[in-house]
Amino acid sequence: MFGRSKQEITLNVAFCRDQFPAACWNWAFFENAGGSYVPHSVIKRLTDYMTECQVQPGGPFPSSQLAQQRMDEGHRNMAEMIGADVDEVVIGPSTSMNIDVLSRSLRPLWNEGDEVIVTNLNHEANSGPWRRLAETGIRVVEWPVNPETAQLDIDLLDRLLTDKTRLVAFPHVSNITGDINDVKTITRRVHEAGALVCVDGVAYAPHRFVDVKAWDADFYAFSLYKTYGPHIGLLYGKKGLLLEAKSRHHYFIPETATSYKMNPAGPQHEIIASLSGISDYITAVAGEHLDDAPNDLFARTRAVYDLFARHEADLAKIFIDWASNKDGIRLIGRETADADERAPTFSFVSEKKSSAEIAEAAANHKVGIRHGDFYAKRLVEALGISGEDGVVRCSMAHYNTLDEAKLLVETLDKVV
């Protein structure tokens, strides 16, 4: 890999952790699916903007021009990291809001009686906005998970697709199961039926390389605060589709302003500028590990996420070995640590204790996990699990150590 094979390179976790505030490591943190830690590089970019050019961007004076340059750089870097053009990327308040705006922007293009297919595997961000279109005459068709395996049946999707289907909304990875869905295959089948896809990549993007063009996704959304950035969301859309979508912004914003018209909240200046800190972090990790790091950010990101995935598979194996051998535990999702089949996000329920009791007891050992439905309430209920108590969720990231993963399962073994 750029001078060494992939197999010869092991992620230097200590180096990665050094890029973050030291206070991050006071606990064994396994609630990464709720929001990742933020490296110094992002914090610095944010601070620099607010101390050096906290003015309205785009004006004719130096500080305003600098503000615009830094915002443009942040936007451009995020597009490049996922293989998209700048005008195909919307940086908006959150994934929930971005998809809500998208659903309202597409609705004028569809007729009453047209259909959207929505799976209950979704986080509500990629569910509620499409379901609410039923109030406007759109028919919502359910693509249910298997209640035993919590997995989707692609053959069932084939039977649900009709000539009235306009869009299928599904997750790349469930934030409950951690299972990776075959986006490329699902998208191909949906396109063959003449419909579009909206893919929720929130639980995928922190762990695996995002390549929207390779998957031919029409719309792909994820949360940058779960990929080591500030609290904001990214929505990718094919340019032609964003041009067709109707603006949700002020009447004088042109329909050609694809990145702007889909963000009625307006750009969050300092937050967008700080996004370059994510690419700074990726570049630092690449420089530490690769003899000949690629010049372009897209290839550099791919190489770094390959390192992340292999380390996370080692972390996952520790958890899977425990969960598969622990009596009274129901693990939700695939019982594998294979990086091609699942992300290191694990949810389970216990026959002996409530999910709340387990999460609270783990905190006494300085192990940070949580319980609940994690905004995937429809999925939790479809699996026959109490929506009030929910599941215990343990979610890892590349900066977690093997020792922390061992502490996690040792602690769970005690408290369960």
C-alpha positions as CSV (number, residue, x, y, z in Angstrom):
1,M,0.0,0.0,0.0
2,F,1.9,3.0,-1.3
3,G,5.3,1.2,-0.6
4,R,4.0,-1.4,1.8
5,S,1.2,-3.9,1.5
6,K,-2.0,-3.4,3.4
7,Q,-1.3,-6.4,5.6
8,E,2.0,-5.0,6.7
9,I,0.5,-1.9,8.2
10,T,-1.1,-1.8,11.7
11,L,-3.0,1.2,12.9
12,N,-1.0,3.1,15.4
13,V,-3.8,3.7,17.9
14,A,-1.5,5.7,20.2
15,F,-0.7,8.1,17.5
16,C,-4.5,8.5,16.7
17,R,-5.3,9.1,20.3
18,D,-2.6,11.8,20.6
19,Q,-4.5,13.8,18.0
20,F,-7.4,14.2,20.5
21,P,-7.7,16.0,23.8
22,A,-6.2,13.9,26.6
23,A,-9.4,14.1,28.6
24,C,-11.1,11.8,26.0
25,W,-9.3,8.8,27.4
26,N,-10.3,9.1,31.1
27,W,-13.1,6.6,30.4
28,A,-13.4,3.6,28.1
29,F,-15.8,5.3,25.7
30,F,-18.2,3.1,23.8
31,E,-21.0,5.4,22.8
32,N,-19.3,6.5,19.5
33,A,-22.4,5.8,17.5
34,G,-24.0,8.7,19.4
35,G,-21.2,11.1,18.5
36,S,-17.4,10.7,18.0
37,Y,-14.7,12.5,19.7
38,V,-13.2,15.6,17.9
39,P,-9.5,15.9,17.2
40,H,-7.4,19.0,17.9
41,S,-7.3,19.8,14.2
42,V,-11.0,20.4,14.1
43,I,-10.9,22.4,17.3
44,K,-8.1,24.5,16.0
45,R,-9.9,25.2,12.7
46,L,-13.0,26.3,14.6
47,T,-11.0,28.5,17.0
48,D,-9.0,30.1,14.2
49,Y,-12.1,31.0,12.3
50,M,-13.8,32.5,15.3
51,T,-10.7,34.5,16.4
52,E,-9.5,35.6,13.0
53,C,-12.4,36.0,10.7
54,Q,-15.7,35.8,12.6
55,V,-17.6,38.1,10.1
56,Q,-20.1,37.7,7.4
57,P,-18.2,35.9,4.6
58,G,-17.9,37.0,1.0
59,G,-17.4,40.7,1.4
60,P,-14.7,42.9,-0.3
61,F,-12.5,43.3,2.8
62,P,-9.8,40.9,4.0
63,S,-11.4,39.2,7.0
64,S,-14.6,38.6,5.1
65,Q,-12.6,37.1,2.1
66,L,-10.7,34.9,4.5
67,A,-13.9,33.7,6.1
68,Q,-15.3,32.7,2.7
69,Q,-12.1,30.9,1.7
70,R,-12.1,28.8,4.9
71,M,-15.8,27.9,4.4
72,D,-15.2,27.0,0.8
73,E,-12.2,24.9,1.8
74,G,-14.2,23.0,4.4
75,H,-17.0,22.3,1.9
76,R,-14.6,21.3,-0.8
77,N,-12.7,18.9,1.4
78,M,-15.9,17.1,2.5
79,A,-17.0,16.7,-1.1
80,E,-13.5,15.4,-2.1
81,M,-13.4,12.9,0.7
82,I,-16.5,11.1,-0.6
83,G,-15.8,11.4,-4.3
84,A,-18.4,14.1,-5.0
85,D,-18.4,17.4,-6.8
86,V,-18.8,20.5,-4.5
87,D,-22.2,21.4,-5.9
88,E,-23.4,17.9,-5.1
89,V,-22.9,18.3,-1.3
90,V,-25.2,20.1,1.1
91,I,-23.8,20.9,4.6
92,G,-26.9,21.4,6.8
93,P,-27.9,21.3,10.4
94,S,-28.3,17.5,10.8
95,T,-29.1,14.4,8.9
96,S,-32.7,14.5,10.3
97,M,-33.1,18.0,9.0
98,N,-31.3,17.4,5.7
99,I,-33.5,14.5,4.8
100,D,-36.7,16.3,5.9
101,V,-35.8,19.2,3.6
102,L,-35.0,16.7,0.8
103,S,-38.4,15.0,1.1
104,R,-40.2,18.3,0.9
105,S,-38.0,19.3,-2.1
106,L,-38.8,16.2,-4.1
107,R,-42.6,16.0,-3.3
108,P,-43.6,18.6,-6.0
109,L,-42.0,16.3,-8.6
110,W,-44.3,13.4,-7.7
111,N,-48.0,12.8,-8.3
112,E,-50.7,11.8,-5.8
113,G,-50.7,8.0,-5.5
114,D,-47.0,7.7,-6.2
115,E,-45.1,5.5,-3.7
116,V,-42.1,5.6,-1.5
117,I,-40.7,2.4,0.1
118,V,-39.4,2.9,3.7
119,T,-37.9,0.2,5.9
120,N,-38.3,-0.1,9.6
121,L,-34.6,-0.8,9.8
122,N,-34.1,3.0,9.4
123,H,-33.1,5.5,12.0
124,E,-36.1,7.9,12.2
125,A,-34.1,10.5,10.3
126,N,-34.6,8.5,7.1
127,S,-38.0,7.3,8.0
128,G,-40.3,10.0,9.4
129,P,-39.8,12.6,6.6
130,W,-40.8,10.1,3.9
131,R,-43.7,8.7,5.9
132,R,-45.1,12.2,6.5
133,L,-45.5,12.5,2.7
134,A,-48.6,10.3,3.2
135,E,-50.3,13.5,4.4
136,T,-49.8,14.9,0.9
137,G,-51.1,11.9,-1.1
138,I,-48.0,9.8,-1.4
139,R,-48.5,6.1,-0.6
140,V,-45.9,4.7,1.9
141,V,-45.0,1.1,1.4
142,E,-43.3,-0.8,4.3
143,W,-40.1,-2.9,3.7
144,P,-40.0,-4.8,7.0
145,V,-37.0,-6.4,8.6
146,N,-37.0,-10.1,9.5
147,P,-38.1,-9.9,13.2
148,E,-35.7,-12.8,14.0
149,T,-32.5,-11.7,12.2
150,A,-33.2,-7.9,12.0
151,Q,-32.1,-8.1,8.4
152,L,-33.6,-6.9,5.1
153,D,-34.7,-9.3,2.4
154,I,-33.7,-7.9,-1.0
155,D,-36.0,-10.3,-2.8
156,L,-38.9,-8.9,-0.9
157,L,-38.0,-5.4,-2.1
158,D,-38.3,-6.7,-5.7
159,R,-41.9,-7.6,-5.0
160,L,-42.6,-4.2,-3.4
161,L,-41.3,-2.2,-6.3
162,T,-43.9,-1.0,-8.8
163,D,-44.1,1.5,-11.6
164,K,-45.4,4.0,-9.1
165,T,-42.3,3.7,-6.8
166,R,-40.4,6.9,-6.7
167,L,-37.9,6.4,-4.0
168,V,-36.6,3.7,-1.5
169,A,-35.2,4.9,1.8
170,F,-32.9,2.5,3.7
171,P,-29.8,2.6,5.9
172,H,-26.3,1.5,4.8
173,V,-25.8,0.3,8.4
174,S,-28.4,0.1,11.1
175,N,-27.4,2.1,14.2
176,I,-28.8,-0.8,16.2
177,T,-27.6,-3.9,14.4
178,G,-24.4,-2.7,12.9
179,D,-25.0,-4.9,9.9
180,I,-23.8,-3.6,6.5
181,N,-26.4,-3.6,3.7
182,D,-25.3,-4.0,0.1
183,V,-26.0,-0.5,-1.1
184,K,-24.7,-1.1,-4.6
185,T,-27.0,-4.1,-5.2
186,I,-30.0,-2.6,-3.7
187,T,-29.5,0.6,-5.6
188,R,-29.1,-1.2,-8.9
189,R,-32.4,-3.1,-8.4
190,V,-34.2,0.1,-7.4
191,H,-32.8,1.9,-10.5
192,E,-34.0,-1.0,-12.7
193,A,-37.5,-0.3,-11.4
194,G,-37.1,3.4,-12.3
195,A,-36.9,4.7,-8.8
196,L,-34.4,6.6,-6.6
197,V,-32.6,5.7,-3.4
198,C,-32.0,7.8,-0.2
199,V,-29.3,6.0,1.8
200,D,-28.7,6.8,5.5
201,G,-24.9,6.4,6.0
202,V,-24.7,7.8,9.5
203,A,-23.7,4.5,11.1
204,Y,-21.5,3.5,8.2
205,A,-19.4,6.7,7.5
206,P,-17.4,6.7,10.8
207,H,-16.1,3.2,10.0
208,R,-15.8,2.6,6.3
209,F,-14.8,4.6,3.3
210,V,-17.7,6.5,1.6
211,D,-17.7,6.3,-2.2
212,V,-21.0,7.7,-3.5
213,K,-20.2,7.4,-7.2
214,A,-19.1,3.7,-6.9
215,W,-22.5,2.8,-5.4
216,D,-24.4,5.1,-7.8
217,A,-26.4,6.4,-4.8
218,D,-28.9,9.2,-5.7
219,F,-28.9,10.6,-2.2
220,Y,-26.6,9.7,0.7
221,A,-26.6,11.4,4.1
222,F,-24.5,11.2,7.2
223,S,-23.6,13.1,10.3
224,L,-20.2,14.8,10.4
225,Y,-20.3,14.9,14.2
226,K,-20.0,11.1,14.1
227,T,-17.0,11.3,11.7
228,Y,-14.8,13.3,14.1
229,G,-16.3,16.7,13.3
230,P,-18.7,19.3,14.7
231,H,-22.4,18.8,15.1
232,I,-23.6,19.2,11.5
233,G,-24.8,16.9,8.7
234,L,-23.8,16.2,5.1
235,L,-26.2,15.4,2.3
236,Y,-24.9,14.2,-1.1
237,G,-27.2,14.3,-4.1
238,K,-26.5,13.7,-7.8
239,K,-26.3,17.2,-9.4
240,G,-29.1,16.6,-11.9
241,L,-31.5,15.5,-9.1
242,L,-30.6,18.5,-6.9
243,L,-31.3,20.8,-9.8
244,E,-34.7,19.2,-10.2
245,A,-35.5,19.3,-6.5
246,K,-37.5,22.4,-5.5
247,S,-35.8,25.0,-3.4
248,R,-36.8,25.2,0.3
249,H,-34.9,28.6,0.7
250,H,-35.9,32.2,0.1
251,Y,-37.7,32.9,-3.2
252,F,-34.7,34.8,-4.6
253,I,-32.3,31.9,-4.1
254,P,-31.8,30.4,-7.6
255,E,-32.8,26.8,-8.3
256,T,-29.2,26.3,-9.6
257,A,-27.7,27.0,-6.2
258,T,-27.8,23.3,-5.3
259,S,-25.8,23.5,-2.1
260,Y,-27.6,26.5,-0.8
261,K,-31.3,26.1,-1.8
262,M,-31.4,22.8,0.1
263,N,-30.3,24.4,3.4
264,P,-33.0,26.9,4.5
265,A,-31.2,27.4,7.8
266,G,-28.3,29.0,5.9
267,P,-24.6,27.9,6.2
268,Q,-23.1,27.7,9.7
269,H,-20.0,29.6,8.9
270,E,-17.5,28.6,11.6
271,I,-18.7,25.0,11.7
272,I,-18.3,24.6,7.9
273,A,-14.8,26.1,8.2
274,S,-13.8,23.7,10.9
275,L,-14.6,20.7,8.7
276,S,-11.2,21.0,7.1
277,G,-9.9,19.8,10.5
278,I,-11.4,16.3,9.6
279,S,-9.3,16.2,6.4
280,D,-6.3,17.5,8.4
281,Y,-6.7,14.5,10.8
282,I,-7.0,12.0,7.9
283,T,-3.9,13.5,6.3
284,A,-2.0,13.2,9.6
285,V,-2.9,9.6,10.0
286,A,-1.9,8.9,6.4
287,G,1.4,10.6,6.9
288,E,2.1,8.5,10.0
289,H,1.3,5.2,8.4
290,L,2.0,5.3,4.6
291,D,5.4,5.5,3.0
292,D,4.0,7.3,0.0
293,A,0.7,8.8,1.0
294,P,-1.5,9.6,-2.1
295,N,-1.6,13.3,-3.1
296,D,-5.4,13.5,-3.5
297,L,-7.6,13.5,-0.5
298,F,-10.1,10.9,-1.9
299,A,-7.4,8.2,-2.2
300,R,-5.8,9.2,1.1
301,T,-9.1,8.8,2.9
302,R,-9.7,5.4,1.3
303,A,-6.2,4.2,2.6
304,V,-6.8,5.5,6.1
305,Y,-10.3,4.0,6.4
306,D,-8.8,0.6,5.3
307,L,-6.6,0.9,8.4
308,F,-9.5,1.9,10.6
309,A,-11.6,-1.1,9.4
310,R,-8.9,-3.7,10.1
311,H,-8.4,-2.4,13.6
312,E,-12.1,-2.2,14.3
313,A,-12.5,-5.8,13.2
314,D,-10.0,-6.8,15.9
315,L,-12.1,-4.8,18.4
316,A,-15.3,-6.3,17.2
317,K,-13.9,-9.8,17.6
318,I,-13.4,-9.3,21.3
319,F,-17.1,-8.3,21.7
320,I,-18.5,-11.0,19.4
321,D,-16.5,-13.7,21.2
322,W,-18.0,-12.5,24.5
323,A,-21.6,-12.1,23.3
324,S,-21.7,-15.4,21.4
325,N,-20.7,-17.3,24.5
326,K,-22.7,-15.4,27.2
327,D,-25.9,-17.1,28.3
328,G,-29.0,-15.0,28.5
329,I,-27.8,-12.5,25.9
330,R,-29.6,-11.7,22.7
331,L,-27.2,-10.0,20.3
332,I,-29.1,-8.0,17.6
333,G,-27.5,-8.4,14.2
334,R,-25.0,-10.7,12.6
335,E,-22.7,-12.7,14.9
336,T,-19.5,-11.8,13.1
337,A,-16.6,-9.5,13.3
338,D,-16.0,-9.5,9.5
339,A,-15.4,-5.9,8.5
340,D,-17.2,-6.5,5.2
341,E,-20.4,-7.6,7.0
342,R,-20.7,-5.3,10.0
343,A,-19.5,-2.2,11.7
344,P,-18.4,-2.3,15.3
345,T,-21.8,-1.2,16.7
346,F,-23.4,-3.8,18.9
347,S,-26.8,-3.9,20.6
348,F,-28.1,-6.6,22.9
349,V,-30.7,-7.3,25.5
350,S,-30.4,-9.5,28.6
351,E,-32.8,-12.0,30.1
352,K,-31.5,-11.1,33.6
353,K,-31.3,-7.3,33.8
354,S,-32.9,-4.3,32.1
355,S,-30.9,-2.4,29.6
356,A,-31.0,0.6,31.8
357,E,-29.5,-1.3,34.7
358,I,-26.7,-2.6,32.6
359,A,-25.7,0.8,31.2
360,E,-25.9,2.4,34.6
361,A,-23.8,-0.3,36.2
362,A,-21.1,-0.1,33.5
363,A,-20.7,3.6,34.3
364,N,-19.6,2.6,37.8
365,H,-16.6,1.0,36.1
366,K,-15.8,4.1,34.0
367,V,-17.2,2.4,30.9
368,G,-19.4,4.6,28.8
369,I,-22.3,2.9,27.1
370,R,-26.0,3.7,26.8
371,H,-29.4,2.1,26.5
372,G,-32.6,3.0,24.6
373,D,-34.1,2.9,21.1
374,F,-31.5,5.4,19.7
375,Y,-34.2,6.9,17.4
376,A,-34.7,3.5,15.8
377,K,-37.9,3.0,17.7
378,R,-39.7,1.2,14.9
379,L,-36.9,-1.3,14.6
380,V,-36.7,-2.0,18.3
381,E,-40.5,-2.6,18.5
382,A,-40.4,-4.8,15.4
383,L,-37.9,-7.0,17.1
384,G,-40.2,-7.5,20.0
385,I,-38.1,-5.4,22.4
386,S,-39.5,-3.0,24.9
387,G,-39.4,0.5,23.4
388,E,-39.2,2.0,26.8
389,D,-36.1,0.1,28.0
390,G,-34.7,-0.6,24.6
391,V,-31.3,-2.2,24.0
392,V,-27.8,-1.9,25.4
393,R,-25.6,-0.4,22.8
394,C,-21.8,-0.6,22.7
395,S,-20.2,1.2,19.8
396,M,-16.5,1.3,19.0
397,A,-14.3,3.6,16.9
398,H,-10.8,3.2,15.5
399,Y,-9.3,5.1,18.5
400,N,-10.5,2.5,21.0
401,T,-7.8,0.2,22.2
402,L,-7.9,-3.6,22.5
403,D,-7.4,-3.2,26.2
404,E,-10.5,-1.0,26.3
405,A,-12.5,-3.6,24.4
406,K,-11.4,-6.2,26.9
407,L,-12.4,-4.0,29.8
408,L,-15.8,-3.5,28.1
409,V,-16.6,-7.2,28.0
410,E,-15.1,-7.9,31.4
411,T,-17.3,-5.2,32.8
412,L,-20.4,-6.5,31.0
413,D,-19.7,-9.9,32.2
414,K,-19.8,-8.6,35.8
415,V,-22.9,-6.4,35.5
416,V,-25.0,-8.7,33.3
